[in-house]
Amino acid sequence: MEKVMITVATTGAFPSKEQNPNIPLTPKEIADDVYECWKAGAAIAHVHVRDDEGKGTMSLAKFQETVQLIRSRCDIVLNLTTSGDLNAADDERLAHLVELKPEMASYDAGTMNWMHDTLFVNHPHFLEKLGRTTMENNIKPEIEIMDAGMVYNALHYINKGVLHSPGHYQFVMGVPGGIGATIKNLVFLRGLIPGDSTWSAFGVGRHHLPILFATLAMGGHVRVGMEDNIFYAKNRLAKSNAEFVERASRLIREAGKEVATPDEARQILNLPNNGERRMLL
């Protein structure tokens, strides 16, 4: 049967306890939450960390603590963000990759007007440096696509040898300033990437479920979690990230497919070293 990978994005850089008191922010909260999501069927954890005031940070120490806590408890694939703080310098966005050598890392394939009120800057020089850093450290980039032009940016860097092919693409839909979260747009984006690619998609906020349903129908992988959506249903806050994973697991099985384990995700993605680092402390 077809295997579907579930990525859980537990925290992000912006949702707060005031918006949903159940969102994990400290290294222990994040690790506990990721562990529960792993038990519920998540194969990949997309990890952001927060500072002591709850703000998004690229602190190496926070990543080290969080990663160690997660790796000590489960074999989930770790996908560490490179964009946890919009004001971080390029070197700050890369230091944890060199130090911790996660199996995956986010690769945001272009600059955009984030939420219509600030810039999310991914300069071409940074994208080249990030791509080469992932190659040198045997890290699989998750190529995050927030608008169609970012696909062509990624293809440019593949052709230039900065990124390996086939790539793994994550379609980020519904962020103000990026592509809208419609099924028509999902079909359009899917048609832009090479046929041998792997891909996943999610819709932000109220667009979560329509994009989840469409992605499963189109043969993609899925991402869920409070980074993208703090509501489980209309007017009902999510109780935990595991609640999202449990629903995604049920829907995958109802669709006649199987939930991929972390090791099956490693095979699907052809991860470098195929998980040799997954339980390193």
HUFEN-V727570 format. One record per residue. N is the residue number from 0. PHI is phi as a letter, one per 30 degrees, with the letter a starting at -180 (999 if undefined). OMEGA is omega in whole degrees, -180 to 180 (* if undefined). Layout:
# HUFEN-V727570
n=N phi=PHI omega=OMEGA
n=N phi=PHI omega=OMEGA
This chain:
# HUFEN-V727570
n=0 phi=999 omega=-180
n=1 phi=d omega=180
n=2 phi=c omega=179
n=3 phi=c omega=178
n=4 phi=d omega=172
n=5 phi=c omega=170
n=6 phi=c omega=174
n=7 phi=c omega=177
n=8 phi=c omega=-165
n=9 phi=d omega=-161
n=10 phi=b omega=-175
n=11 phi=i omega=-178
n=12 phi=c omega=-169
n=13 phi=b omega=-178
n=14 phi=e omega=-174
n=15 phi=b omega=175
n=16 phi=d omega=178
n=17 phi=d omega=179
n=18 phi=d omega=175
n=19 phi=a omega=-176
n=20 phi=d omega=-177
n=21 phi=c omega=-179
n=22 phi=d omega=-180
n=23 phi=d omega=-178
n=24 phi=b omega=-179
n=25 phi=d omega=177
n=26 phi=e omega=180
n=27 phi=d omega=178
n=28 phi=d omega=-180
n=29 phi=d omega=-179
n=30 phi=d omega=177
n=31 phi=d omega=-179
n=32 phi=d omega=179
n=33 phi=d omega=179
n=34 phi=d omega=178
n=35 phi=d omega=178
n=36 phi=d omega=176
n=37 phi=d omega=179
n=38 phi=d omega=-178
n=39 phi=d omega=176
n=40 phi=k omega=179
n=41 phi=d omega=178
n=42 phi=c omega=-174
n=43 phi=b omega=173
n=44 phi=c omega=174
n=45 phi=d omega=-166
n=46 phi=c omega=164
n=47 phi=c omega=174
n=48 phi=b omega=-180
n=49 phi=b omega=175
n=50 phi=d omega=-175
n=51 phi=d omega=176
n=52 phi=c omega=179
n=53 phi=i omega=-180
n=54 phi=c omega=178
n=55 phi=e omega=-177
n=56 phi=b omega=172
n=57 phi=c omega=-179
n=58 phi=e omega=178
n=59 phi=d omega=-179
n=60 phi=d omega=179
n=61 phi=d omega=177
n=62 phi=d omega=-180
n=63 phi=e omega=-178
n=64 phi=d omega=-177
n=65 phi=d omega=-179
n=66 phi=d omega=180
n=67 phi=d omega=180
n=68 phi=d omega=180
n=69 phi=d omega=-176
n=70 phi=d omega=179
n=71 phi=d omega=-173
n=72 phi=c omega=-176
n=73 phi=a omega=-175
n=74 phi=c omega=179
n=75 phi=e omega=176
n=76 phi=d omega=180
n=77 phi=c omega=178
n=78 phi=c omega=-175
n=79 phi=d omega=179
n=80 phi=d omega=170
n=81 phi=c omega=-176
n=82 phi=b omega=-178
n=83 phi=d omega=-180
n=84 phi=a omega=-176
n=85 phi=d omega=-179
n=86 phi=c omega=-178
n=87 phi=d omega=175
n=88 phi=d omega=-177
n=89 phi=e omega=-178
n=90 phi=d omega=177
n=91 phi=d omega=-178
n=92 phi=d omega=-177
n=93 phi=c omega=-170
n=94 phi=e omega=-177
n=95 phi=d omega=177
n=96 phi=d omega=-180
n=97 phi=d omega=-176
n=98 phi=d omega=-171
n=99 phi=c omega=179
n=100 phi=h omega=176
n=101 phi=d omega=178
n=102 phi=d omega=-179
n=103 phi=b omega=174
n=104 phi=a omega=180
n=105 phi=d omega=179
n=106 phi=b omega=-178
n=107 phi=d omega=-161
n=108 phi=d omega=175
n=109 phi=l omega=178
n=110 phi=c omega=179
n=111 phi=b omega=173
n=112 phi=d omega=-173
n=113 phi=d omega=177
n=114 phi=h omega=178
n=115 phi=i omega=-176
n=116 phi=b omega=177
n=117 phi=a omega=180
n=118 phi=c omega=170
n=119 phi=c omega=-169
n=120 phi=c omega=171
n=121 phi=b omega=-175
n=122 phi=d omega=177
n=123 phi=e omega=178
n=124 phi=d omega=178
n=125 phi=d omega=-179
n=126 phi=d omega=176
n=127 phi=d omega=-180
n=128 phi=d omega=178
n=129 phi=d omega=179
n=130 phi=d omega=-179
n=131 phi=d omega=178
n=132 phi=d omega=178
n=133 phi=d omega=180
n=134 phi=d omega=-177
n=135 phi=d omega=-177
n=136 phi=c omega=177
n=137 phi=h omega=179
n=138 phi=c omega=178
n=139 phi=d omega=177
n=140 phi=d omega=165
n=141 phi=c omega=-174
n=142 phi=d omega=-176
n=143 phi=d omega=-174
n=144 phi=c omega=180
n=145 phi=c omega=175
n=146 phi=a omega=-172
n=147 phi=d omega=-179
n=148 phi=d omega=179
n=149 phi=d omega=174
n=150 phi=d omega=-178
n=151 phi=d omega=172
n=152 phi=e omega=-179
n=153 phi=d omega=179
n=154 phi=d omega=176
n=155 phi=e omega=-177
n=156 phi=d omega=172
n=157 phi=d omega=180
n=158 phi=d omega=-179
n=159 phi=d omega=-180
n=160 phi=i omega=179
n=161 phi=d omega=176
n=162 phi=b omega=176
n=163 phi=d omega=173
n=164 phi=b omega=3
n=165 phi=d omega=180
n=166 phi=c omega=172
n=167 phi=c omega=-173
n=168 phi=c omega=174
n=169 phi=c omega=179
n=170 phi=d omega=-177
n=171 phi=c omega=-168
n=172 phi=b omega=175
n=173 phi=j omega=174
n=174 phi=d omega=177
n=175 phi=e omega=-174
n=176 phi=j omega=179
n=177 phi=c omega=-177
n=178 phi=d omega=180
n=179 phi=d omega=-177
n=180 phi=c omega=176
n=181 phi=b omega=179
n=182 phi=d omega=177
n=183 phi=e omega=179
n=184 phi=d omega=178
n=185 phi=d omega=178
n=186 phi=d omega=179
n=187 phi=d omega=-179
n=188 phi=d omega=179
n=189 phi=e omega=-179
n=190 phi=d omega=-178
n=191 phi=d omega=-174
n=192 phi=d omega=180
n=193 phi=e omega=-175
n=194 phi=d omega=-179
n=195 phi=c omega=180
n=196 phi=d omega=163
n=197 phi=c omega=-176
n=198 phi=a omega=178
n=199 phi=b omega=-179
n=200 phi=a omega=172
n=201 phi=a omega=174
n=202 phi=c omega=-178
n=203 phi=d omega=174
n=204 phi=i omega=-175
n=205 phi=d omega=179
n=206 phi=d omega=-175
n=207 phi=e omega=-174
n=208 phi=d omega=178
n=209 phi=e omega=180
n=210 phi=d omega=176
n=211 phi=d omega=180
n=212 phi=d omega=-177
n=213 phi=d omega=180
n=214 phi=d omega=178
n=215 phi=d omega=-180
n=216 phi=d omega=-177
n=217 phi=c omega=177
n=218 phi=i omega=180
n=219 phi=c omega=175
n=220 phi=c omega=-169
n=221 phi=b omega=175
n=222 phi=b omega=178
n=223 phi=b omega=174
n=224 phi=k omega=-173
n=225 phi=d omega=170
n=226 phi=d omega=-172
n=227 phi=c omega=-171
n=228 phi=a omega=-178
n=229 phi=c omega=-179
n=230 phi=c omega=174
n=231 phi=d omega=177
n=232 phi=b omega=-178
n=233 phi=e omega=178
n=234 phi=i omega=179
n=235 phi=b omega=-180
n=236 phi=d omega=175
n=237 phi=d omega=178
n=238 phi=d omega=-179
n=239 phi=a omega=173
n=240 phi=d omega=179
n=241 phi=e omega=178
n=242 phi=d omega=176
n=243 phi=d omega=-179
n=244 phi=d omega=180
n=245 phi=d omega=178
n=246 phi=d omega=179
n=247 phi=d omega=179
n=248 phi=d omega=178
n=249 phi=d omega=-178
n=250 phi=d omega=177
n=251 phi=d omega=-180
n=252 phi=d omega=178
n=253 phi=d omega=178
n=254 phi=d omega=179
n=255 phi=i omega=-180
n=256 phi=c omega=180
n=257 phi=b omega=177
n=258 phi=d omega=-178
n=259 phi=d omega=172
n=260 phi=d omega=175
n=261 phi=e omega=180
n=262 phi=d omega=175
n=263 phi=d omega=175
n=264 phi=d omega=178
n=265 phi=d omega=179
n=266 phi=d omega=180
n=267 phi=e omega=-176
n=268 phi=d omega=-176
n=269 phi=h omega=-175
n=270 phi=d omega=176
n=271 phi=e omega=-180
n=272 phi=i omega=173
n=273 phi=h omega=171
n=274 phi=i omega=-179
n=275 phi=d omega=-177
n=276 phi=c omega=-165
n=277 phi=d omega=180
n=278 phi=c omega=177
n=279 phi=d omega=-180
n=280 phi=c omega=*
